Amino acid sequence: MVQADFKEKRQYRRLDLRLPLEYYKTDMGRPGVTRTMTVNVSTGGVYFETTCENIKTGDILALEVGVPPGDARFPMHGKFATTGKVVRTEKIHNPATQNQPAFTSLGVASKFQEGFKLTL
């Protein structure tokens, strides 16, 4: 049996959740809101893709993540809001499909900077 020498570097476990996300750069204000979907979420941050190209490492984002209604074990729904600092960006080349031409998007990893404010 081969033993892997892989050591997880992340502090928090990621959950592959596609949740609605609204964000804007805090230096641009609320009129610059962009809507997208999360790729994954953890207690410490969020990763998402966007077609906006003006985000860079170090930017502070206002984030609002939608929480859909759950089952009886987790009936809460609404949105949680927080701020996040961009810790990494990466260009993602999306190939052409039958319905869409090729395009480039930006993957954004953002670390939460404060606690969540839940709005129902």
C-alpha positions in Angstrom: 0.0 0.0 0.0 1.3 3.4 -1.0 1.1 6.0 1.7 0.6 9.6 0.6 2.6 12.4 2.2 -0.2 14.9 1.6 -0.8 17.3 4.5 -3.9 19.5 4.4 -2.9 23.2 4.8 -6.4 24.6 5.2 -7.6 25.6 8.6 -11.3 24.9 7.7 -13.0 22.2 5.8 -14.5 23.3 2.5 -18.1 22.5 1.5 -18.9 22.4 -2.2 -22.0 24.5 -2.1 -23.5 26.5 -5.0 -25.2 29.4 -3.2 -26.2 32.8 -4.6 -23.6 35.4 -3.8 -23.7 39.2 -4.2 -20.5 41.2 -3.6 -18.9 44.5 -4.2 -15.5 46.1 -3.5 -15.9 48.2 -0.4 -14.0 51.1 -2.0 -16.5 51.2 -4.9 -19.7 51.1 -2.8 -23.0 49.3 -3.2 -23.8 50.5 -6.8 -21.0 48.1 -7.9 -22.9 45.0 -6.8 -22.1 41.8 -8.8 -24.1 38.6 -8.6 -22.7 35.1 -9.0 -22.6 31.7 -7.3 -20.2 30.3 -4.7 -18.1 27.3 -5.7 -17.3 26.3 -2.2 -17.7 27.8 1.3 -16.0 27.2 4.7 -16.1 28.7 8.1 -13.1 30.8 7.1 -14.0 32.0 3.6 -15.6 31.5 0.2 -14.4 30.7 -3.3 -16.3 31.9 -6.3 -16.0 32.6 -10.0 -16.8 35.9 -11.7 -16.5 37.6 -15.1 -15.4 40.8 -13.4 -11.7 41.3 -13.9 -11.1 44.2 -11.6 -10.6 42.2 -8.4 -7.0 41.7 -7.1 -5.3 40.2 -4.0 -5.8 42.4 -1.0 -9.1 43.9 -2.0 -11.8 44.0 0.6 -15.2 42.7 -0.5 -18.7 43.1 1.1 -20.2 39.6 0.7 -23.9 38.5 1.0 -24.5 34.8 0.6 -28.0 33.4 0.1 -29.1 30.5 2.3 -32.0 28.5 0.7 -34.7 27.1 2.9 -33.7 23.7 4.3 -35.5 20.7 5.7 -36.9 20.3 9.2 -33.4 19.9 10.6 -32.3 23.3 9.3 -35.4 25.4 8.6 -33.6 28.8 8.6 -33.2 30.7 5.3 -32.2 34.2 4.3 -28.8 35.7 3.7 -25.7 36.2 5.7 -23.5 39.2 5.2 -19.8 39.8 6.1 -16.6 41.2 4.6 -13.8 39.3 3.1 -10.2 39.9 2.0 -9.2 38.5 -1.3 -6.3 36.2 -0.7 -6.0 34.7 -4.2 -7.2 35.1 -7.7 -6.7 32.9 -10.8 -7.7 33.2 -14.4 -10.0 30.4 -15.6 -10.2 29.7 -19.3 -13.7 28.4 -20.2 -13.8 26.6 -23.6 -16.5 27.3 -26.1 -19.6 25.1 -26.0 -22.4 24.6 -28.5 -24.4 27.5 -26.8 -21.6 29.8 -25.7 -18.3 31.2 -27.0 -15.1 30.7 -25.1 -14.5 33.2 -22.3 -12.2 33.9 -19.3 -13.4 34.2 -15.8 -11.7 34.9 -12.5 -11.6 32.5 -9.6 -11.6 34.5 -6.3 -10.6 33.1 -2.8 -11.8 35.4 0.0 -11.1 35.1 3.7 -13.8 36.3 6.0 -12.8 39.3 8.0 -15.6 39.5 10.6 -18.6 37.5 11.9 -21.7 37.0 10.0 -24.8 39.1 10.1 -27.9 36.9 9.3 -30.8 38.5 7.7 -34.0 36.6 7.2 
